[in-house]
Amino acid sequence: QVQLVESGGGLVQPGGSLRLSCAASGTSPGGWYRQAPGKQRELVAAFTTIGTTNYADSVKGRFTISRDNAKNTVDLQMNNLKPEDTAVYYCYARHYAIDYWGKGTLVTVSS
């Protein structure tokens, strides 16, 4: 059974930082997506099948994805946060051609 559990969201002021973490069981976590109010879910950062990383253009240079294979976790370090980063952030995994999602963690960037 695949389970993905996110943690680390919250309220932060513009320019601040947050670190999200995803703990996975049943498979390896692949990355992070987000969904802002009224918008479609979009890729934030993810590992490819060959271990490289993909980032949305809007977060390049500000966000860093990392993983701990021993703990089966994937983290997202978010720096210089902007109001437009406000969204629910979801951990993602693909296991035997099926997509799995965590329940999400809310990140609100506001003064």
Sequence and secondary structure as in RCSB ss.txt:
>XXXX:A:sequence
QVQLVESGGGLVQPGGSLRLSCAASGTSPGGWYRQAPGKQRELVAAFTTIGTTNYADSVKGRFTISRDNAKNTVD
LQMNNLKPEDTAVYYCYARHYAIDYWGKGTLVTVSS
>XXXX:A:secstr
  EEEEE  EEE TT  EEEEEEEESS   EEEEE TTS  EEEEEE TTS EEE TTTTTTEEEEEETTTTEEE
EEE S  GGG EEEEEEEEETTEEEE   EEEEE  
